[in-house]
Amino acid sequence: MAGPLAGSTGLSFTAFFLANFLGGLVYVPLAVGVGYIVGRHFGVVLNKIQLIEGKLEYFAVGILGIAAVAIIAWRALTSRKAARSGSAR
């Protein structure tokens, strides 16, 4: 996209080549460095996440169970109220 955009704006080949080359000199080492750092330290972070995830799994299942019981109880109570109010008329 940079090439057609540079050509449509009238940028000379020399200026485009120089800017593209300097951008590559900055961008490539930066991208490789970030990838290296993330790859080198990601295993430690992933292990910590897995330990926390194991504990949170039980908590989430408990919360979902409580929510399911609450929803079922609420629906049962509201359906009984509706049945009572319908039969009283």
Order of alpha helices (4+ residues) and beta strands (2+ residues): alpha-alpha
